[in-house]
Amino acid sequence: MELAPSGQPGTRSPRILVVEDEPDIAAIVVDYLRHAGYAVEHQAEGRAALASMLTTPPDLTLLDIMLPGIDGLEILRQARRHTQHPIIMLTARVEEVDRLIGLELGADDYICKPFSPREVVARVKAVLRRTAAAQEVSSASTPLAALMLDESHWQATLHGTPLGLTRREFKLLQVLARQKGRIFSRAQLLDQAYDDTLDVNERAIDSHIKNLRKKLKAASTDGSDWIRSVYGVGFALDPNHEGTPAA
Protein backbone atom coordinates (compact mmCIF):
# COMPACT_ATOMS: atom_id res chain seq x y z
CA MET A 1 0.00 0.00 0.00
CA GLU A 2 1.39 3.39 -1.01
CA LEU A 3 1.78 5.87 1.82
CA ALA A 4 1.69 9.63 1.59
CA PRO A 5 4.37 11.62 3.47
CA SER A 6 1.80 12.12 6.21
CA GLY A 7 1.86 8.38 6.78
CA GLN A 8 -1.84 7.98 6.03
CA PRO A 9 -2.67 4.83 4.00
CA GLY A 10 -4.78 5.11 0.89
CA THR A 11 -3.44 8.53 -0.04
CA ARG A 12 -1.42 9.03 -3.20
CA SER A 13 2.15 10.10 -2.55
CA PRO A 14 2.95 13.47 -4.16
CA ARG A 15 5.02 13.01 -7.31
CA ILE A 16 8.26 15.00 -7.38
CA LEU A 17 10.32 15.58 -10.53
CA VAL A 18 14.03 16.18 -9.85
CA VAL A 19 15.78 17.91 -12.75
CA GLU A 20 19.52 17.78 -12.03
CA ASP A 21 22.43 16.85 -14.31
CA GLU A 22 25.00 16.19 -11.57
CA PRO A 23 24.59 12.44 -10.81
CA ASP A 24 25.87 12.56 -7.22
CA ILE A 25 23.60 15.45 -6.23
CA ALA A 26 20.60 13.93 -8.01
CA ALA A 27 21.10 10.56 -6.33
CA ILE A 28 21.21 12.08 -2.84
CA VAL A 29 18.17 14.30 -3.37
CA VAL A 30 16.14 11.48 -4.92
CA ASP A 31 17.08 9.13 -2.08
CA TYR A 32 16.08 11.61 0.65
CA LEU A 33 12.78 12.45 -1.03
CA ARG A 34 11.89 8.79 -1.49
CA HIS A 35 12.77 8.11 2.13
CA ALA A 36 10.39 10.95 3.07
CA GLY A 37 7.59 9.12 1.26
CA TYR A 38 7.46 10.90 -2.10
CA ALA A 39 7.22 9.29 -5.52
CA VAL A 40 10.28 10.65 -7.31
CA GLU A 41 11.31 10.84 -10.96
CA HIS A 42 14.63 12.14 -12.29
CA GLN A 43 15.62 13.93 -15.49
CA ALA A 44 19.16 15.06 -16.29
CA GLU A 45 18.58 16.92 -19.57
CA GLY A 46 16.66 20.14 -20.05
CA ARG A 47 14.47 19.37 -23.05
CA ALA A 48 13.46 15.97 -21.72
CA ALA A 49 12.61 17.57 -18.39
CA LEU A 50 10.43 20.23 -20.02
CA ALA A 51 8.59 17.59 -22.04
CA SER A 52 7.92 15.62 -18.86
CA MET A 53 6.67 18.71 -17.02
CA LEU A 54 4.24 19.58 -19.81
CA THR A 55 2.92 16.10 -20.68
CA THR A 56 2.48 14.79 -17.12
CA PRO A 57 2.95 17.68 -14.67
CA PRO A 58 4.23 16.46 -11.29
CA ASP A 59 3.01 17.76 -7.96
CA LEU A 60 6.30 19.63 -7.62
CA THR A 61 9.51 20.08 -9.65
CA LEU A 62 13.00 20.64 -8.27
CA LEU A 63 14.70 22.39 -11.18
CA ASP A 64 18.42 23.03 -11.54
CA ILE A 65 19.35 26.17 -13.50
CA MET A 66 22.52 24.94 -15.19
CA LEU A 67 21.40 22.09 -17.46
CA PRO A 68 22.45 20.66 -20.81
CA GLY A 69 20.12 21.28 -23.75
CA ILE A 70 18.12 24.15 -22.26
CA ASP A 71 18.73 25.95 -18.98
CA GLY A 72 16.42 25.96 -16.01
CA LEU A 73 15.25 29.56 -16.36
CA GLU A 74 14.10 28.92 -19.93
CA ILE A 75 12.40 25.71 -18.80
CA LEU A 76 10.63 27.71 -16.08
CA ARG A 77 9.60 30.40 -18.56
CA GLN A 78 8.10 27.89 -20.99
CA ALA A 79 6.53 25.71 -18.31
CA ARG A 80 4.68 28.63 -16.73
CA ARG A 81 2.76 29.16 -19.98
CA HIS A 82 1.07 25.79 -19.49
CA THR A 83 1.34 24.62 -15.87
CA GLN A 84 1.22 26.26 -12.45
CA HIS A 85 2.47 23.32 -10.39
CA PRO A 86 5.07 24.34 -7.76
CA ILE A 87 8.67 24.71 -8.98
CA ILE A 88 11.69 25.09 -6.68
CA MET A 89 14.92 26.24 -8.32
CA LEU A 90 18.28 24.62 -7.47
CA THR A 91 21.41 26.52 -8.39
CA ALA A 92 25.00 27.38 -7.60
CA ARG A 93 24.43 30.91 -8.94
CA VAL A 94 23.86 32.99 -5.84
CA GLU A 95 23.69 36.47 -7.36
CA GLU A 96 20.57 38.36 -6.30
CA VAL A 97 19.58 39.09 -9.89
CA ASP A 98 19.48 35.38 -10.72
CA ARG A 99 17.28 34.66 -7.73
CA LEU A 100 14.92 37.49 -8.56
CA ILE A 101 14.68 36.51 -12.24
CA GLY A 102 13.67 33.00 -11.23
CA LEU A 103 11.05 34.26 -8.80
CA GLU A 104 9.67 36.79 -11.27
CA LEU A 105 9.31 34.01 -13.86
CA GLY A 106 7.17 32.08 -11.41
CA ALA A 107 9.45 29.97 -9.21
CA ASP A 108 7.91 29.10 -5.85
CA ASP A 109 11.18 28.87 -3.96
CA TYR A 110 14.93 29.02 -4.50
CA ILE A 111 17.67 26.83 -2.96
CA CYS A 112 21.34 27.62 -3.45
CA LYS A 113 24.08 24.99 -3.61
CA PRO A 114 25.64 23.60 -1.56
CA PHE A 115 22.56 22.61 0.41
CA SER A 116 21.56 20.04 2.96
CA PRO A 117 19.28 17.32 1.53
CA ARG A 118 17.21 17.66 4.69
CA GLU A 119 16.67 21.32 3.81
CA VAL A 120 15.45 20.29 0.36
CA VAL A 121 12.92 17.90 1.90
CA ALA A 122 11.77 20.60 4.33
CA ARG A 123 11.35 23.14 1.52
CA VAL A 124 9.40 20.62 -0.57
CA LYS A 125 7.05 19.93 2.33
CA ALA A 126 6.56 23.66 2.98
CA VAL A 127 5.77 24.50 -0.64
CA LEU A 128 3.36 21.57 -0.97
CA ARG A 129 1.57 22.68 2.20
CA ARG A 130 1.18 26.22 0.85
CA THR A 131 -0.09 24.87 -2.46
CA ALA A 132 -2.62 22.60 -0.76
CA ALA A 133 -3.90 25.49 1.35
CA ALA A 134 -4.28 27.67 -1.73
CA GLN A 135 -6.17 24.94 -3.58
CA GLU A 136 -8.59 24.59 -0.67
CA VAL A 137 -9.42 28.27 -1.07
CA SER A 138 -9.69 28.16 -4.84
CA SER A 139 -11.63 24.89 -5.14
CA ALA A 140 -14.80 26.72 -4.18
CA SER A 141 -15.93 30.27 -3.82
CA THR A 142 -14.45 32.26 -0.97
CA PRO A 143 -16.78 33.38 1.84
CA LEU A 144 -17.38 36.39 -0.41
CA ALA A 145 -19.62 34.66 -2.94
CA ALA A 146 -19.03 37.14 -5.75
CA LEU A 147 -15.26 36.65 -5.60
CA MET A 148 -13.86 33.52 -7.26
CA LEU A 149 -10.23 32.38 -7.13
CA ASP A 150 -8.81 29.81 -9.53
CA GLU A 151 -5.31 28.92 -8.33
CA SER A 152 -4.68 26.41 -11.10
CA HIS A 153 -4.74 29.27 -13.64
CA TRP A 154 -3.86 32.16 -11.28
CA GLN A 155 -7.10 33.89 -12.21
CA ALA A 156 -9.61 35.80 -10.10
CA THR A 157 -13.04 37.12 -11.01
CA LEU A 158 -15.44 39.44 -9.23
CA HIS A 159 -19.09 39.28 -10.27
CA GLY A 160 -17.84 37.27 -13.25
CA THR A 161 -15.40 39.99 -14.35
CA PRO A 162 -11.74 38.90 -14.67
CA LEU A 163 -9.53 41.03 -12.44
CA GLY A 164 -6.34 40.60 -14.46
CA LEU A 165 -4.15 40.17 -11.38
CA THR A 166 -0.42 39.68 -11.38
CA ARG A 167 0.92 36.62 -9.59
CA ARG A 168 1.81 38.68 -6.51
CA GLU A 169 -1.58 40.40 -6.42
CA PHE A 170 -3.29 37.02 -6.71
CA LYS A 171 -1.30 35.64 -3.76
CA LEU A 172 -2.14 38.69 -1.66
CA LEU A 173 -5.83 38.31 -2.45
CA GLN A 174 -5.71 34.61 -1.52
CA VAL A 175 -4.33 35.39 1.92
CA LEU A 176 -6.81 38.20 2.57
CA ALA A 177 -9.78 36.15 1.33
CA ARG A 178 -9.09 33.21 3.63
CA GLN A 179 -10.17 35.26 6.64
CA LYS A 180 -12.57 37.99 5.63
CA GLY A 181 -12.29 41.02 7.87
CA ARG A 182 -9.05 39.95 9.57
CA ILE A 183 -6.40 42.66 9.59
CA PHE A 184 -3.06 41.41 8.27
CA SER A 185 0.10 43.36 8.98
CA ARG A 186 2.59 43.93 6.16
CA ALA A 187 4.97 41.44 7.77
CA GLN A 188 2.22 38.79 7.89
CA LEU A 189 1.35 39.38 4.25
CA LEU A 190 5.00 39.07 3.25
CA ASP A 191 5.32 35.84 5.20
CA GLN A 192 2.15 34.24 3.87
CA ALA A 193 1.87 35.62 0.35
CA TYR A 194 5.45 35.62 -0.86
CA ASP A 195 8.19 33.02 -1.21
CA ASP A 196 10.57 32.58 1.70
CA THR A 197 13.62 33.75 -0.22
CA LEU A 198 12.06 36.78 -1.89
CA ASP A 199 13.72 39.99 -0.74
CA VAL A 200 10.89 42.50 -0.62
CA ASN A 201 10.59 45.51 1.63
CA GLU A 202 7.37 45.60 3.64
CA ARG A 203 6.47 48.92 2.01
CA ALA A 204 6.32 47.17 -1.37
CA ILE A 205 3.09 45.63 -0.06
CA ASP A 206 1.50 49.09 -0.26
CA SER A 207 2.02 49.27 -4.01
CA HIS A 208 0.54 45.83 -4.61
CA ILE A 209 -2.41 46.54 -2.32
CA LYS A 210 -3.05 49.82 -4.16
CA ASN A 211 -3.21 48.00 -7.51
CA LEU A 212 -5.33 45.20 -6.08
CA ARG A 213 -7.78 47.67 -4.51
CA LYS A 214 -8.11 49.54 -7.83
CA LYS A 215 -8.88 46.35 -9.77
CA LEU A 216 -11.42 45.11 -7.22
CA LYS A 217 -13.18 48.47 -7.13
CA ALA A 218 -13.35 48.64 -10.93
CA ALA A 219 -15.00 45.21 -11.10
CA SER A 220 -17.39 45.85 -8.22
CA THR A 221 -21.00 46.39 -9.25
CA ASP A 222 -21.38 49.33 -6.86
CA GLY A 223 -17.85 50.72 -6.89
CA SER A 224 -17.24 49.62 -3.31
CA ASP A 225 -13.78 49.53 -1.76
CA TRP A 226 -13.01 45.89 -0.97
CA ILE A 227 -9.80 46.44 0.97
CA ARG A 228 -9.81 48.26 4.28
CA SER A 229 -6.62 49.98 5.41
CA VAL A 230 -5.99 50.35 9.14
CA TYR A 231 -3.40 53.04 9.70
CA GLY A 232 -0.26 51.69 11.35
CA VAL A 233 -1.64 48.15 11.46
CA GLY A 234 -2.33 46.64 8.03
CA PHE A 235 -5.05 45.59 5.61
CA ALA A 236 -8.23 43.52 5.57
CA LEU A 237 -10.57 42.23 2.87
CA ASP A 238 -13.77 43.92 3.94
CA PRO A 239 -16.08 44.88 1.05
CA ASN A 240 -17.75 48.19 1.74
CA HIS A 241 -21.25 47.70 0.35
CA GLU A 242 -22.76 50.18 2.79
CA GLY A 243 -20.59 53.07 1.66
CA THR A 244 -18.56 53.50 4.85
CA PRO A 245 -15.22 55.06 3.91
CA ALA A 246 -12.12 52.93 4.36
CA ALA A 247 -10.01 53.63 7.46
ChimeraX attribute file (.defattr): number of C-alpha atoms within 10 A of each C-alpha:
attribute: neighborCount
match mode: 1-to-1
recipient: residues
	/A:1	7
	/A:2	14
	/A:3	16
	/A:4	17
	/A:5	19
	/A:6	10
	/A:7	12
	/A:8	11
	/A:9	12
	/A:10	10
	/A:11	13
	/A:12	14
	/A:13	20
	/A:14	17
	/A:15	17
	/A:16	23
	/A:17	23
	/A:18	25
	/A:19	25
	/A:20	27
	/A:21	18
	/A:22	12
	/A:23	10
	/A:24	9
	/A:25	15
	/A:26	16
	/A:27	13
	/A:28	13
	/A:29	22
	/A:30	21
	/A:31	14
	/A:32	16
	/A:33	21
	/A:34	18
	/A:35	12
	/A:36	17
	/A:37	17
	/A:38	21
	/A:39	21
	/A:40	20
	/A:41	15
	/A:42	18
	/A:43	17
	/A:44	19
	/A:45	18
	/A:46	24
	/A:47	17
	/A:48	13
	/A:49	23
	/A:50	20
	/A:51	13
	/A:52	15
	/A:53	21
	/A:54	15
	/A:55	10
	/A:56	9
	/A:57	20
	/A:58	21
	/A:59	18
	/A:60	24
	/A:61	25
	/A:62	23
	/A:63	28
	/A:64	26
	/A:65	24
	/A:66	19
	/A:67	20
	/A:68	13
	/A:69	12
	/A:70	16
	/A:71	16
	/A:72	27
	/A:73	22
	/A:74	15
	/A:75	20
	/A:76	23
	/A:77	15
	/A:78	14
	/A:79	20
	/A:80	18
	/A:81	10
	/A:82	13
	/A:83	17
	/A:84	18
	/A:85	21
	/A:86	22
	/A:87	26
	/A:88	24
	/A:89	22
	/A:90	23
	/A:91	20
	/A:92	13
	/A:93	14
	/A:94	12
	/A:95	9
	/A:96	10
	/A:97	10
	/A:98	15
	/A:99	21
	/A:100	16
	/A:101	12
	/A:102	22
	/A:103	22
	/A:104	14
	/A:105	16
	/A:106	21
	/A:107	24
	/A:108	24
	/A:109	23
	/A:110	24
	/A:111	22
	/A:112	15
	/A:113	12
	/A:114	10
	/A:115	13
	/A:116	13
	/A:117	16
	/A:118	13
	/A:119	11
	/A:120	18
	/A:121	18
	/A:122	14
	/A:123	17
	/A:124	20
	/A:125	15
	/A:126	14
	/A:127	19
	/A:128	17
	/A:129	12
	/A:130	15
	/A:131	18
	/A:132	12
	/A:133	14
	/A:134	19
	/A:135	16
	/A:136	13
	/A:137	19
	/A:138	20
	/A:139	13
	/A:140	12
	/A:141	15
	/A:142	18
	/A:143	13
	/A:144	14
	/A:145	10
	/A:146	13
	/A:147	19
	/A:148	23
	/A:149	23
	/A:150	18
	/A:151	21
	/A:152	14
	/A:153	13
	/A:154	17
	/A:155	17
	/A:156	22
	/A:157	17
	/A:158	20
	/A:159	13
	/A:160	12
	/A:161	16
	/A:162	15
	/A:163	21
	/A:164	15
	/A:165	19
	/A:166	14
	/A:167	16
	/A:168	18
	/A:169	23
	/A:170	22
	/A:171	19
	/A:172	20
	/A:173	22
	/A:174	23
	/A:175	20
	/A:176	22
	/A:177	22
	/A:178	18
	/A:179	15
	/A:180	15
	/A:181	15
	/A:182	15
	/A:183	19
	/A:184	20
	/A:185	17
	/A:186	19
	/A:187	14
	/A:188	14
	/A:189	20
	/A:190	20
	/A:191	12
	/A:192	17
	/A:193	19
	/A:194	19
	/A:195	17
	/A:196	15
	/A:197	13
	/A:198	17
	/A:199	12
	/A:200	11
	/A:201	11
	/A:202	13
	/A:203	10
	/A:204	11
	/A:205	20
	/A:206	15
	/A:207	11
	/A:208	17
	/A:209	18
	/A:210	12
	/A:211	14
	/A:212	23
	/A:213	19
	/A:214	17
	/A:215	19
	/A:216	25
	/A:217	20
	/A:218	16
	/A:219	17
	/A:220	20
	/A:221	12
	/A:222	12
	/A:223	14
	/A:224	21
	/A:225	22
	/A:226	20
	/A:227	24
	/A:228	20
	/A:229	18
	/A:230	14
	/A:231	8
	/A:232	8
	/A:233	11
	/A:234	18
	/A:235	23
	/A:236	22
	/A:237	23
	/A:238	21
	/A:239	20
	/A:240	17
	/A:241	13
	/A:242	8
	/A:243	11
	/A:244	10
	/A:245	9
	/A:246	14
	/A:247	9
